[in-house]
C-alpha cells in the first residue's frame, strides 16, 4: 500500500498585494493559501507598482502552516510582521 506524501500549508498575506512564485513557478497573487509537500522551497514575492521584490528560502513542515505576513509601503523597508 503506497504511503501518502506528507504535507504542510503555506499561507501568505502581503499588503497591498504581491505576485507569488515558488521554485520559479508562478502561482498567483496574495492572499495565497496552499497545501504543499514537505520540503524546502524558494519563494519570490513581487509588486511592480511598489518596486518590491523579496526572495527567501522557506521550509514546509508536516501538518504545520508556514505563515508569511508582509506590509509593503512606499516608505518602509520590507519586514516580517
Protein Blocks (a to p, Z undefined) as FASTA:
>chain_A
ZZddddddddddddfbdcddeehiafbdcdddddddedddddddddfknopacddddddd
ehiacdddddddfkbccddZZ
